[in-house]
């Protein structure tokens, strides 16, 4: 038997343990999380502005929810930036 190891063709593609790139990752690179959090932050902020400008009497539960969502998104963004190299 002869050794045919020299005839092996190297395989190309994702490395084992590395997630496949999605279309969003191909578009935005490493900034996918930042874009998603930014869009959600803008949506919640616009919702808060609309709620404050339309309502005459405010429900504290809804205002607290809006501010909590804004704080959560800001904290998530800040926490996700710490782990980046």
N, C-alpha and C positions, 0 to 999 in steps of 0.2 A: 504494500500500500504506500502510495506516495502522499506527501504532505501538500495540501492545496490551500494553506492559510494565506498565501500571497495573492490568491485570486478573490478574496473576499472584498466586496464593495462596501465602503463605509455608508452607514445609514444616516440620512439627514432628517431632521425633524426636532420636536421638542425633547429636551433632556428629561430623563426620568425624574419624577418628583417636582417638576416645574409645571404649573398650570398652563393650559393652552391659552393663547391670547384671543380675546374676544374682539369684535369689531370696534367696540368703544375703546378698548385698550390700544388698538392699532391707531385710532384717531387721536387719542389724547395722551398716550404714553403712560407715564407714571402719575399723571394728574387726574386720573379718573375719580378717585375718592374726593378730591378737592372740588371737582366740577359738580359732582352729585350733591355734596353738602352745600355748595354755594347756591345751586338751583333750589334746593329745599329751603335754605335760609331765606332766599328772596321770596319764595312762594308764601312762607309763613309770615314774613314781614309785611308783604302786601295784604295778606289776609287780616293782620292786626290793624293796619292803617284803614282798610275798608270797614272793619268792625267798629273802630273808634269814630270814624267819620259818619257812619250811617246811623248807629244806635244813639238814642237820646239818653237812655239809662243803661248802665253797664252791669253785666253779671260778673261778679268777681271770679267765679270758677272759670269762665271763658278767658278772661284777661290773664289769670294765673296760668292757664294752659298755654296760651300764646307765648308768654314770657318764659315758661318752662321749656317749651319746644325750642325757642331761640337759644336759651342757655345750653340745652342738650346738644344742639347742632354745633354751637361754638366750642363746647368742650370736646366733642368728638373730633372736630377739625384739629384743635390744638393737640389732642392726644395722638392723633394719627400722624402728625408732623414730627413728633418726638422720635418715633421708631425709624424714620427714614435716615439713610446714611448719606 
